């Protein structure tokens, strides 16, 4: 069947909002997607019918605990793990900072860490801080500036018996590159007993995740970039969890990954995450005949991947026709998610972002916290990059609007040069 784009768009109330009668075109998804209706309704219902803290015998506390259990089960189904391996936090960055400190308790002076220059700083800075505190050595995995892909052939050389952790992104939040995590895991396992920490924030909205097949030890993602509320989610392999002493208050749970849920969590956010997974479950039921939630989620992603491929190819073909445009990252949809970073000659990224905003097209400019990536490309002092990102609620017509708006900039520049 064809992708049910109208049914999908009807599940996102924000898509119907206008500004002075002008439609909004949301290509800012890499910085945060719009929330689906099921997520919004779940949060509203939880708050409207009575919320409470955990552990009480009264009705609202009992229902809150039940909701939290369901949210953990839902995220386990989404990632391919078990509920006890799931922890919620305020965001991916906070979770990573907390986990980095817990993992580093027994690391020593002279131990080593590997981070990449293609990652969001949330999967770099926490490990740099640990290394500074412990007197550890940081080794950097670089990327090919022409292709936007990690130089995996050099990874084996970076590994040593003292490597304690390798931190890598599932997909670049700046360039859209899909990293071959399974190959990375294989190389790490062959060369060391290091832990593997995966930032899946940009991966999760576009690719089905199976943490068992991936083979990593820990993985983090952000539901607010996955059609849900502001929250962070950690998956930690069951065999590892019991060996990690989290920093927490004494009465807090020490059971499974919940040891990383310090303080009272946002139960309304957990409700929203449950609704987010229910949305993906609903979509999987539309596009397939699968009979269990995990399989319906996978079917939903399979349909979204195919649909987003058409949007990405349409955009890349249009951008390639603009002589003043320079794309950074993979030049085709092979090995990437539909997140695109580029510059337009003669115009700063901020100028381009403002021009698009005037047209009702939402985009981003700058480094997007991919500090090392933009610095490696030599663009840190030039305003960074323009970034647009598509997801399965966007349309081909919106892609054409984006290309037309970018064409106005390049055409205006051509006319100006002709007159001069």
VOBARO-303837 format. One record per residue (C-alpha): z, y, x; residue in one letter; residue number from 1. Coordinates in steps of 0.001 Angstrom, whole numbers. Example, Ala and Ser with C-alpha at 12.3 -4.5 7.8 and 13.67 -1.06 7.14 Angstrom:
BEGIN
       zz       yy       xx  rest   nr
     7800    -4500    12300     a    1
     7140    -1060    13670     s    2
***
This chain:
BEGIN
       zz       yy       xx  rest   nr
        0        0        0     x    1
     -440     3616     1057     x    2
     2632     5485     2194     x    3
     4505     6888     -857     x    4
     4665    10435      475     x    5
     5226    12128    -2893     x    6
     8113     9811    -3747     x    7
     9567    10457     -299     x    8
     9272    14226     -547     x    9
    10985    14170    -3929     x   10
    14028    12723    -2174     x   11
    14437    15819       13     x   12
    15536    18831    -2052     x   13
    15115    21269      846     x   14
    11365    20645      867     x   15
    11082    22454    -2465     x   16
    12833    25616    -1268     x   17
    10626    28684     -787     x   18
    11120    32044      923     x   19
     9780    34890    -1195     x   20
     7399    32432    -2791     x   21
     6237    31043      560     x   22
     6537    27301     1128     x   23
     8539    26098     4084     x   24
     6935    23764     6606     x   25
     9627    21861     8480     x   26
     8469    20921    11971     x   27
    11933    21483    13458     x   28
    13016    17860    12925     x   29
    13854    17096    16597     x   30
    16667    19634    16285     x   31
    17803    18254    12929     x   32
    16064    16765     9915     x   33
    16564    17721     6294     x   34
    19080    15649     4336     x   35
    17922    13119     1774     x   36
    19131    13272    -1813     x   37
    21194    10080    -1578     x   38
    23130    11530     1356     x   39
    23805    14806     -455     x   40
    24893    13022    -3625     x   41
    27207    10662    -1747     x   42
    28978    13551      -12     x   43
    29269    15530    -3228     x   44
    30598    12550    -5179     x   45
    33223    11764    -2558     x   46
    34527    15341    -2493     x   47
    34272    15866    -6261     x   48
    36106    12692    -7261     x   49
    39010    13025    -4851     x   50
    39281    12589    -1101     x   51
    42307    11565      919     x   52
    43401    10444     4336     x   53
    43291     6791     5299     x   54
    45917     4124     4792     x   55
    47597     5080     1523     x   56
    48358     2898    -1494     x   57
    47149     5485    -4013     x   58
    43711     5569    -5583     x   59
    41971     8261    -3561     x   60
    43108     6797     -242     x   61
    42082     3296    -1286     x   62
    38623     4514    -2311     x   63
    38270     6549      903     x   64
    39059     3492     3006     x   65
    36541     1455     1012     x   66
    33937     4162     1548     x   67
    34612     4194     5295     x   68
    34230      421     5519     x   69
    30913      631     3684     x   70
    29678     3390     6006     x   71
    30485     1257     9058     x   72
    28660    -1704     7505     x   73
    25675      487     6702     x   74
    25360     1776    10264     x   75
    25728    -1769    11579     x   76
    22793    -2799     9391     x   77
    20778      169    10631     x   78
    21360     -607    14319     x   79
    21538    -4387    14188     x   80
    25204    -4613    15180     x   81
    28451    -5481    13399     x   82
    30849    -3077    11617     x   83
    33523    -3495    14288     x   84
    31090    -2224    16908     x   85
    30558     1097    15089     x   86
    32515     4321    15618     x   87
    31982     7672    13936     x   88
    32517    11013    15638     x   89
    31698    14681    15077     x   90
    28470    14430    17095     x   91
    26802    12422    19844     x   92
    27934    14826    22581     x   93
    31624    14595    21689     x   94
    31445    10813    21497     x   95
    29714    10600    24874     x   96
    32287    12857    26514     x   97
    35097    10715    25113     x   98
    33448     7428    26055     x   99
    32596     8651    29552     x  100
    36262     9368    30247     x  101
    37373     6019    28890     x  102
    34807     4026    30867     x  103
    35629     5920    34067     x  104
    39341     5068    34093     x  105
    38832     2371    36737     x  106
    35849     3840    38586     x  107
    36466     4787    42189     x  108
    35462     7289    44847     x  109
    32102     6185    46225     x  110
    30994     4422    43040     x  111
    27599     5429    41688     x  112
    25941     6567    38452     x  113
    22269     6848    37510     x  114
    21021     9548    35140     x  115
    17472    10707    34398     x  116
    15679    14035    34477     x  117
    14094    13261    31110     x  118
    17337    13234    29123     x  119
    19116    15682    26867     x  120
    22058    17165    28754     x  121
    24466    15351    26442     x  122
    23534    12171    28318     x  123
    23661    13873    31709     x  124
    26477    16434    31924     x  125
    29295    14068    30814     x  126
    28370    11673    33613     x  127
    28031    14483    36154     x  128
    31540    15599    35228     x  129
    32878    12074    35661     x  130
    31196    11832    39050     x  131
    32718    15137    40148     x  132
    36180    14105    38989     x  133
    36020    10699    40634     x  134
    34074    11546    43774     x  135
    31162     9356    42711     x  136
    27538     9563    43810     x  137
    24904    10552    41237     x  138
    21425     9133    41628     x  139
    18525    10641    39677     x  140
    15663     8775    38045     x  141
    12703    11168    37931     x  142
     9663    11253    35685     x  143
     5958    11747    36246     x  144
     5220    15342    35292     x  145
     1627    14502    34317     x  146
     2446    11661    31940     x  147
     6012    12519    30967     x  148
     7097     8962    31710     x  149
    10033     7775    33808     x  150
     9220     6464    37279     x  151
    10607     3006    36559     x  152
     9179     1616    39801     x  153
    11879     3574    41649     x  154
    14786     2385    39506     x  155
    15422     -765    41529     x  156
    15777     1350    44667     x  157
    18443     3490    42999     x  158
    20595      532    41987     x  159
    23322     -831    44233     x  160
    26411    -3060    43965     x  161
    28406      135    43350     x  162
    26337     1344    40375     x  163
    28738     1543    37464     x  164
    26496     2928    34722     x  165
    22884     3827    33979     x  166
    22433     6513    31300     x  167
    19001     6743    29704     x  168
    17431     8161    26561     x  169
    15527     6043    24077     x  170
    13067     8901    23568     x  171
    12800    12311    25176     x  172
    13964    15078    22867     x  173
    11673    17501    24723     x  174
     8451    15606    25458     x  175
     8601    12814    22876     x  176
     8227    10068    25500     x  177
     9379     6614    24396     x  178
    11276     5041    27275     x  179
    10919     1308    27795     x  180
    14599      531    27384     x  181
    14152    -3240    27458     x  182
    12391    -3051    30827     x  183
    15096     -694    32099     x  184
    17780    -3126    30946     x  185
    16009    -5984    32713     x  186
    15779    -4043    35976     x  187
    19437    -3034    35803     x  188
    20608    -6569    35023     x  189
    18592    -7924    37972     x  190
    19951    -5371    40428     x  191
    23555    -4740    39398     x  192
    26295    -5342    36867     x  193
    26184    -1705    35713     x  194
    26692     -707    32105     x  195
    23720      736    30217     x  196
    24316     3729    27933     x  197
    21440     4693    25616     x  198
    21021     8046    23901     x  199
    19062     7068    20783     x  200
    19259    10452    19042     x  201
    15486    11003    19166     x  202
    14685     7316    18883     x  203
    16572     6533    15685     x  204
    14538     8722    13268     x  205
    11237     7149    14334     x  206
    11720     3601    15616     x  207
    13639      610    14224     x  208
    16591     -174    16477     x  209
    17922    -3616    17319     x  210
    20760    -3240    19790     x  211
    20857    -6981    20488     x  212
    17168    -7132    21381     x  213
    17462    -3891    23357     x  214
    20187    -5425    25505     x  215
    22153    -2260    26236     x  216
    25957    -2004    26268     x  217
    26462     1240    24355     x  218
    24195     3341    22159     x  219
    24702     6663    20395     x  220
    22750     8468    17684     x  221
    23072    11466    15357     x  222
    22722    11000    11582     x  223
    21825    14661    11116     x  224
    18596    13922    12973     x  225
    18112    10873    10770     x  226
    18073    12476     7275     x  227
    21847    12534     6936     x  228
    24837    14833     7614     x  229
    26250    16262    10814     x  230
    27971    13350    12523     x  231
    27707    11138    15569     x  232
    27663     7354    15701     x  233
    28522     5077    18609     x  234
    27658     1412    18899     x  235
    29587     -471    21578     x  236
    28996    -4137    22336     x  237
    31877    -6238    21054     x  238
    32523    -7942    24403     x  239
    32872    -4557    26076     x  240
    35012    -2786    23475     x  241
    38100    -4862    24084     x  242
    38039    -4000    27794     x  243
    37952     -219    27284     x  244
    41151     1777    26839     x  245
    40224     4848    24817     x  246
    42035     8151    25079     x  247
    43774     8491    21707     x  248
    47067     9190    19986     x  249
    49481     6245    19935     x  250
    49439     5421    16197     x  251
    45625     5363    16086     x  252
    43782     2097    15706     x  253
    42999       40    18784     x  254
    40775    -2324    16842     x  255
    37140    -2537    17865     x  256
    35066      597    18301     x  257
    37341     2517    15917     x  258
    39524     3239    18958     x  259
    37023     6047    19639     x  260
    37576     7609    16199     x  261
    40225    10038    17351     x  262
    41961    12026    14616     x  263
    41067    12088    10951     x  264
    37319    11558    10629     x  265
    35015    13445     8315     x  266
    35016    11023     5404     x  267
    32491    13201     3589     x  268
    30150    12783     6560     x  269
    30667     9026     6434     x  270
    29772     9190     2749     x  271
    26612    11062     3675     x  272
    25730     8474     6311     x  273
    26148     5734     3734     x  274
    23762     7638     1459     x  275
    21316     8067     4343     x  276
    21182     4302     4887     x  277
    20851     3775     1136     x  278
    17820     6067     1228     x  279
    16185     3958     3951     x  280
    17105      850     1976     x  281
    15433     2399    -1109     x  282
    12296     3248      860     x  283
    12152     -269     2271     x  284
    12299    -1595    -1278     x  285
     9319      574    -2220     x  286
     7095     -546      654     x  287
     8153    -4209      862     x  288
     9594    -7162    -1023     x  289
    12418    -7845     1455     x  290
    15641    -9105     -107     x  291
    18386    -7895     2239     x  292
    19303    -4420     3442     x  293
    18653    -4906     7156     x  294
    15150    -6242     6460     x  295
    14409    -3454     3983     x  296
    15499     -876     6579     x  297
    13138    -2441     9117     x  298
    10328    -2402     6543     x  299
    10984     1285     5854     x  300
    10680     2088     9545     x  301
     7527        6     9887     x  302
     5918     2082     7140     x  303
     7198     5358     8611     x  304
     5930     4494    12095     x  305
     2426     3858    10740     x  306
     2446     7042     8676     x  307
     3812     9229    11478     x  308
     1133     7823    13764     x  309
    -1541     9416    11565     x  310
      244    12772    11592     x  311
      676    12685    15357     x  312
    -2939    11761    16017     x  313
    -4089    14557    13726     x  314
    -1976    17090    15592     x  315
    -2976    15889    19061     x  316
    -6663    16003    18156     x  317
    -6321    19573    16918     x  318
    -4272    20729    19886     x  319
    -6819    19223    22293     x  320
    -9463    21556    20843     x  321
    -7446    24613    21922     x  322
    -8412    25529    25462     x  323
    -5326    27667    25980     x  324
    -2904    24893    24978     x  325
    -1165    22683    27536     x  326
      555    19569    26231     x  327
     3476    18100    28175     x  328
     4253    14414    27820     x  329
     2042    11492    26753     x  330
    -1440    12630    25700     x  331
    -1805    10027    22948     x  332
      538     8504    20391     x  333
      917     5407    22528     x  334
     4413     5315    23966     x  335
     5725     8395    22198     x  336
     7405     9621    19026     x  337
     5847    12534    17074     x  338
     7744    15186    19021     x  339
     5369    17472    20898     x  340
     6015    20073    23588     x  341
     3351    22530    24709     x  342
     2618    26034    25898     x  343
     -115    28494    24941     x  344
    -1562    30459    27824     x  345
     -726    34144    27667     x  346
     2080    33724    25139     x  347
     5716    32908    25735     x  348
     7161    29976    23792     x  349
     9385    32435    21944     x  350
     6352    34464    20836     x  351
     4736    31329    19477     x  352
     7909    30305    17662     x  353
     8179    33739    16032     x  354
     4512    33689    14987     x  355
     4952    30289    13373     x  356
     8146    31427    11651     x  357
     6256    34341    10103     x  358
     3920    31756     8591     x  359
     6829    29768     7191     x  360
     6411    27072     9849     x  361
     9678    26058    11510     x  362
     9586    25099    15183     x  363
    11648    25488    18348     x  364
    11217    27100    21744     x  365
    13185    26853    24972     x  366
    14705    23849    26758     x  367
    16357    22118    23766     x  368
    19184    21157    26171     x  369
    16701    19069    28186     x  370
    17729    21171    31160     x  371
    16471    18874    33905     x  372
    13176    18199    32143     x  373
    12211    21846    31786     x  374
    13373    22645    35322     x  375
    11317    19764    36736     x  376
     8240    21110    34956     x  377
     8838    24525    36542     x  378
     9188    26210    33162     x  379
    12841    27249    33167     x  380
    12024    30861    34062     x  381
     9059    31042    31684     x  382
    10865    30444    28420     x  383
    10537    26680    28445     x  384
     8317    25004    25862     x  385
     7241    25210    22256     x  386
     8382    22108    20393     x  387
     7235    20778    17032     x  388
     8312    17488    15573     x  389
     7037    15516    12624     x  390
     8739    12924    10526     x  391
     7807    10867     7504     x  392
     8399    13640     4957     x  393
     5714    15851     6513     x  394
     2103    15838     5318     x  395
    -1371    16028     6835     x  396
    -1839    19347     5040     x  397
     1208    20732     6846     x  398
     -211    19596    10172     x  399
    -3400    21486     9353     x  400
    -1368    24611     8542     x  401
      364    24318    11901     x  402
    -2924    23945    13755     x  403
    -4421    26896    11877     x  404
    -1437    29083    12761     x  405
    -1696    28115    16428     x  406
    -5419    28757    16247     x  407
    -4757    32303    15098     x  408
    -2910    32949    18350     x  409
    -5586    31431    20562     x  410
    -8423    33077    18605     x  411
    -6744    36464    18804     x  412
    -6440    36021    22541     x  413
   -10128    35082    22836     x  414
   -11171    38139    20805     x  415
    -9014    40391    22984     x  416
   -10605    39023    26143     x  417
   -14084    39496    24670     x  418
   -13414    43154    23824     x  419
   -12048    43833    27300     x  420
***
